[in-house]
Amino acid sequence: MSGSESGVKTIIVGDLQGCMTEFKALLDTLNFDPGSQQIWLVGDLVNRGPDSLGTLRLARNLGAACRCVLGNHDLSTLALAFAPASGQEPDVSQRALFDAPDGAELLDWLRYRPLLHRTGDTVMVHAGLPPQWTIAQAQNEARNLESVLRGPQHVNFFRQMYGDWPVRWSPDLDESDRLRFATNCFTRLRYCSTNGDLELGEKGAPGSQAHGLLPWFAIPGRASLSHRIVFGHWSTLGRVFWPQYRVWGLDTGCVWGGRLTALVLETQRLIGVPSAGYKKPGS
C-alpha cells in the first residue's frame, strides 16, 4: 500500500500468535502511520509462534493507534500466568514473556484488552457471536466479562473459565455460566446447530462439519446481521470474505506457514505478507 494512498484510517490484522517478524513486515508493507491511522488486531496476539514477548511489546508500544480484542490463546496464557493448574507448563515463548522484566506489566496490559471493539457498523471479535445476540447484547456481555477480567476476581475466573457448557444463551444463566458462555462465544466459537446451540468440538473448514451444523455466521435469523463483523480464530475457514453474511475472517494461518493478512477497512482491500511457518497443523 502506498504511503500516498488517501482515506485509509483503519487496518485490521489477523491472528499474530507471536509472529512478530511477520507483524513488523506487515506494518512496513502498509507504511503504517500511528499518527493518522489505527490498526485493529483480532486477538491471539500470543502463543504458538516464536516471540510472544516481542509481539506484545510492539502492540503495546503502538499506544492509542492499536485496538485489539482478546482471543483464546491470550486468555489461556493469562490463565497460565495468574492461575496455573497442576501439571501446566508454559511453552518457550510464554516462558520468555513471564520471565521478562516487563512481563508482569505486559500481562496486565493484555488482561485489560476488550472482548469486542466497535466503530460505527463494524464490530471486531476474535471468534464469533451466538445467533441470539444483537450487537447491543454482545456489547453488554463483553463489558460484563471485561469487568471481571480487570477486577480482583480475575484469578477465580481463570480457574473456572474452561468448559463447553452451557451451549445456549439464556438471560437466566447464573453468573459463572454466563461468563463461560460469553468467553466461549467471543474466543472459541466456529459452529452452531441450526437451532442456535454452540458446537465447540468442530474445527474444520465449512463442509467438513457434522450434519445439522453451520458456521456461526450462517445461522438463519442471526440477530447481529445488521453489522459488519470482522474476526479471526478460524484458519481453516477457506476464504476471507463472506459477503452474504457481512463477515470477514482474517486468520489465514500465519503461524502455520500461511500468510498474515490485513483488511483495509475503507477500501475492503486485502494485503498480506508470507510467513516463515513455525508450527505444523496438529502440533
N, C-alpha and C positions, 0 to 999 in steps of 0.2 A: 504494500500500500504506500503510495507516495505521500511524503510529508506535506505536499501541497494540496492533497485532496481535502475539499472543504466539507463542512457539515457533519463530520464524524465526531460524535461525542461519547458513544458507549460501545465498548468492545467486550464481548462475553466469551470466556475461555473455558474449555472442557477440563475434565479431571486431570490434575497435575500429578498427584501421588508421588511427591518427592522428586519429580523430574525437573530439577532446577535448570539444567543446561538447556533443555528444550523451552522452558519458560522464558529464559533470557533471550534465546534465539527468536522466539515469537515476538517479544517486546521490541527487539531490534528490527525485525521484519516489518512490524506495524509502525515503526517510527513513533512509538507511543509517547505522548506528551502529558505527563501528570498534571501540568498546569491548566490544561484545557480539555482533557478527556478523562473518562472513567473506564476502569477495567473491572469487569464483574467475573468472579470465579465461582463455578458451580459446585464447589465442595470437593472433598477428598484431596485436600492440599498435601496430605502426608501419607506415609506408609507405602510399602512395596517397592517404591523407587529408591534410588541411592542417596538422596540428600534432602530428607525432610527438614533438617535444621536450616539449610540454606534457602529452601523454598519458603519457609515461614518467615525468615528474616527479610527476604525480598518482598513478600506480600505486605508484611507489616510496614516496611520502610516506604512503601508507596503512599502511606498515610490515607488521607481522605479520598485520594484518587482510586483506591481499591475497595470494592464491595465484594464480600464473599459470604457464602452460606456454608453451614456445616454439613458434611457427609458422614456416611457410616464409618469410614476409616478414621476420620477426625474424632468421632465420638469414641471409637474403640481405643484410640491412642490416649485420649483423655482419661478413659476408664482405667487403662493400664497405669497411667501416671498417678491418678488420685485414689483409686480403689482396686488395686491389683488382686485378682483371685489366686488362690493357691495353684501353683504349677504354671501360671502365666509368666512368660518371659518376653521382654521387648526384643524386636529384631535389631539388626545392626544400626539401621537408620534411626529407629526410635531411641535406642540407647544413646546415640550421639546427641540427639535432641535433649533427652533427660539429663545428660551429664554436662551439657554446655553451661558456661557461666550465666548466660541469659536464658537458659532453658525454662526456668520457672516463669519468667516474665512472658516468654513466647507462648507457653501453655495457657497462661491466664488470658493472653490476648486471643488465643484460639477459642477458649471457653466462652468468651463474650461475643463471638460472632452469632448472627441470627440464623434462624432456620428458613426464613423466607425473606426475600427482598422484592419490593415492588416499586416501579416507577411508571406512572400512567397506566396503560393497559398491558404492560409487560411485567410478568412475575417470574422470578427465579427461585427454584428449589433444587435440591440435589437429586431426588429420586422421583417423587410424584405426589399426587393428591388423590384421596379417595373420591369416588364419584358422588358421594353425598354432600361434600363440602362446596359451598360457594367460596369465592375468593375472600369475602369478609370473614367467613367462618375459619378458613385456613389461616388468615392473619391472626385471628383471636387465639387459635390453638398454638400457633407459633409463639406468640407473646407469652402464653402461659408456660410453655416449655422453656423458653428463654429465661424467664424469671427464676425457674428452678435451677437451671444450669449456672446462672450468675449469682445465686444466693448461697447461704450457708448450708443448704440441704443437698448440694450437688454431689457430695460423696455418697450419701444414701441413694440418690437417684442412680448413680453409676452402678451401684451394687444390684439394683433391681431392673436395670434397663433392658436386659436381654430377654427374649421370648417372642413367640409367634402369635400370641393371643393378646387381646381379642381380635377377631377377624373382621368385625363390622362396627361401624361408628354408631354410637347412641349417646344422646346427651345425658343419659342416666348412668354412664360408666363412672365407677369410683375414680378417685384422683390417680392412683397408681396405674390403673388400666388405661385411663385417658392419656396419660403421659406416654405410656408404652405404645399405644396405638398411634399417637402423633409422631413419635420417634420413628416407628416403622414406616409410616407413610412418607415423611419428609426425607428419610435417609435410606430406605431399603426397598421400596415398592417397585415392582415391574408389572405384575399381572393381577387382575381381579377376575372373579367369576362374573358371569353375566348378570347375576343378581346383586353384585356390588361388594362381595366379600373379598378381603385380601387373600392372595395366594403367594406366600413369600418363598416357597420352595422352588418355583420355576425361575430359571435364569437365562434360558437360551433365547435365540432370535425368534421374532414373531413367525409363526408357522411350525415351530417345534414344540409348542406347549400342548398340554393335555386338552382334551375336548372340553368345551364349556368355559375356557379361559380366554380372555382378551387382554392386550396391553391396557394398562390403567387409563390411558388417554382415549381409548377407542370404545369405552363402555357407553352404550346409548344413554342419552339423557344426562351425561356428566354435567354437574352443576357449575363447573368452572370454565365452561366452553366460551364464555364471554370475553376471556382474556387470553392473550398470547403467553404461553408458558415455555420457559427455557430450562432445561435440566441436564444432568449428566448421568453417571452411575451405570449406564447400560451399554457397555462397549460392544455387545453382540447385536445391537439393535438393527444394523444393516443399512440404514440410511439416516441422514441427519434431519431433514425437513419432512414433516407430515402435514401438508397444507390443510387437508380436510379436517384435522383436529387442532390446528393452530398451535402446534408444538414443534420445538427444536430440541433434539437430543445430541448434545455436544461431546459426549465421551466417545472418542474414536480410538481408544486403546493405546494411548501414548506409552504407558508402562509396559505394554505387551509387544511393542515394536511397531505399532500403528503410527498415527500422527497426533500431534497436539493441535486442536482445531479451535479457531476463533470465529465468532459471528460478529460482523459489523452491523449493529442493530439498525442504524438509519438506512442502510442500503441493502440489508439482508445478504451481504456478500460474505462468503466463507473463505478463510485464509488458514493455511496450516503449515506446520514445519514437521519434517520427519523425525522419528525417534531412533535412538541407538538400540532400544529394546533391552529391557532389564529383567523381565520375567517371562517364563513360558506359561501359556494357559494351563491351569490346573496345579501350578506350583504355588 
